[in-house]
Structures are given as C-alpha cells and as structure tokens.
C-alpha cells in the first residue's frame, strides 16, 4: 500500500492560466485565443518548463511574430499575473495529509526562472519534503526521466507513492513506472480517491 503522496502543482494546487494576463492585454478574446494557439503555444511553454531560458524562447518568438512583440514581452515582465489563487480544497487536503505525518513531495512542470514567484506567494509549498521542478532538472513530464529523477533524488520507490496530476498523459507514464495514480479533476473526487488508499484526507 502506498505511503507517500506526490502532487503536481499547476491545475491541482495552483490555478495557473495565461489568460489571466492576456485578458488584460487583448481587447478581442478571439485574437487572444489565436495568440495562444499559434504564437505562444503549448509547445513554447513546454520549452520553458524543460529548462530553456525565457529570453531565448521569447526572443525567438518575437523575431518570428514581430506583430506580437509587446504581448510576448509581457511574459518577461508580468509573468506573476498568470498566477491565480491556490485551489483551496486541494490545499486543505494537503494540510490534512501533512498534519497526519504523510510524506509529501511535488513533481511539477515549471520554469526555474518563475518558480521562485510561486515559492514566495504560496506558503503551502513548505509542506513538501522535496519538490522536483522541471526547469531546474531540465526534464519535463511526461518524459519518464523526470519521474525517475524524483525517485532518485528523494530515495523513493514508485510502488510506495500515489501520484496526483490533472493531465492524463502524465498519469499514464507514472502508472507505467509503477506509481499508484489519481487523475485529478476536483478536490472532492481527490478526497474520495485518497480514502481508497487509506490516506486520512
């Protein structure tokens, strides 16, 4: 039976959305969506998560899309505005697990350049015994290597861990590596799933 819980952060404990920033920049919602679909894409953000420098990725996109130079620059100067609030229900579960003495770790796709903003803002991050940040190790989910890095760095065994993530592809890789898994949809469902593993959520 699993004894350790490993949390993803964005979409599970932290409400992060580029639209929080770009709704302030684009007056036309349709243009904002085109920008996020064609300019600063999921792939571009993944490059940052995997350890590439903001200046390099954003600079490359500014050359490719000069008409969006200012909108791209905002990611360098206003990134904290992409952060929403902590997801209260999940944070409450995290606190319950912490007070029960459950070992807690995090495995997150997050740029090394912007993760300090999260550390400064969200006190609950201190509850983790260890956090593997993709941008720091230059690996990103769903690459199996980052899961193995978590296990190695913190002397964990996958079969002793429950891994929680909101992305199905990340869950599938974890399962293949021997983790117990919970595909996060909302705090109430998470609480129910953790009880099945006999955790005191």
N, C-alpha and C positions, 0 to 999 in steps of 0.2 A: 504494500500500500504506500502511495506517495506521501512524503513527509514535508516536502518543500514546495513553495509556490513561486513561480516565475511569471511576472507580469510584463506584458507590453505596456507602453505608456500612452502614446497618441491614439485617441479613439477609445481607450479603455479607462485611463485615469485622468487624461488631459484632453480637453476639447480643443483641437487644433484644426484651423481651416484657413486656407489662403484667402478665402472670400471675406473674412473679417477685415483684412487690409484692403483688398481690391474693390470692395463696395464703396470705399471712401475715395478711390481714385477714378473709377469708371462711372460715368453717369448713366451709361447704357448697359444694363445687365447682359444683353446678348453679346456685346463686344467684350465684356469681362470673361464670359464663358469661352469665346473664341480665343482670347489670350491664353487662358488656362489649358485649352485643348491643343493649341497649335504653337504657342510660344514658350511659356514656362510650363512645360508638360510634366506628367508623372515621371518620365524618364530623366528630365533635367533635375527634378527634385531628388530622384534616386541617386544621381551622381553626387549630389551634396551629402546625402546620407552615407554614401560609401566612402567619403573622405576627400573628395575633390574640393578645392578651395572655392569659396563664394566668388572671389574676384575673377578666377579663371572661368568658371561656368557662366556667371552673369556677363562678363566681358565678351565671351564668345557669342552669347545670345544677342547682346547689344549690337555687335557687328553684323549679325545675320538679320536682325529685325530693328533697324535704326529708328523706325517709327514708334517703337515701344521702349526707347532708351530710358525715359524717365520712369515708366512703370516698372521696368526691371531694376533700375537704381533703387527703387523703394525697398526691394528685398535686402539691400545692403544697409539702408539707413533706418528702416522702420519694421524690421522683422518681428520684434516683440508684439506688434499689433496683429500678427496672425494667431496669437495665443488667445483662446477663450478661457473659460473658467475650468477649475478642476471638476471632474464628474463626481458629484457629491456621494451618490450611492455606492460607487466603487471605492471611493476613499474611505467611507465608513466600513466597508468590508475589510479593506487593507488594515485599518486601525484595529478592528476586532481580531484579525489574524495576528497582528503584531503583539497585542496585549495577551494573547494566548500562547505566545512564545514560538509561533510557527516561523521557520526560517524563510525570509522573503528576499527575492532577487528580481532584477529587471533586465530585460533584453529589448533594446529599443533601436529603431532606425531613426537616427537624429544626427544632424551635423555637429561635429565637435566645436564649431565656431558659435553655434547658437544654443547648445545645451546649457552653458552657464546661465543664460536667461531663465531657463526652467528651474535650475537649482536655486537661484535667488528668489524666485517667486513662489514655488510650491514646497511648503515645509514637509509635506508627507514623503518627499523623496529621501528624507533622512531615515525613514523606516527600513530602507533596504540595506541588507548586509553587503551587497555588491550590485553594481549596475554595469552592464556591458553596453557601451554606446557605439553604434556602428561607425560613426565618423572618426572615433578615436582609434578603433582597431582596423579601419579601412576595409571592412566587410559589412555586408548588409543582408538582412533577410530578404528573400528566402534562401540565400546561399547556406547550405548546410555547415559551412566552415565557421560561421558566426555562432551557431548553436554549440559547436564543439569547443569554440573559444570560451564561451561562458562556462561550460563544464570544466574545462582545464583550469581556467583562471581561479575558479572558486571551489575546486575539488568536489564537484557534484557528480552524481550519476543520473543519467536521464530517467531511468526507471523509478527513481525516488522523487521525481519532480512532476508537478502539474504545471503546464504551460498555458497561459491565457493570452489570446490575441484576437483582434477583430477581423483579421484577414484570413480567408480560407486557405490561400496558398502557403502562408506561414505556418498554419496549423498542420497542414499535410506533411510538410517537411519535418516538423517536430515529432509528429506521430511516427514517421519512418525511422527517426533516430531513437525511438524508444520512450519518448515522453508520454505521460498521460496528457490529454489536451482538453481545453474548453474553448470553443469558438464563442467569443464574447458578442452578445447582442445588446444586453442591457443589464443593469445591476441586479434586478430581481432574478433573472434567469441564471446569472452567475452565482448568486447565493444558493439557489437550488442545486446547481451542479456541484458546488463545493461541498455541500452537505452529503452528497452521494459518496464523496471521498472521505467522509467523516471529519472534515475540517469544521471548526466552530464558527462558521460565518453566520 
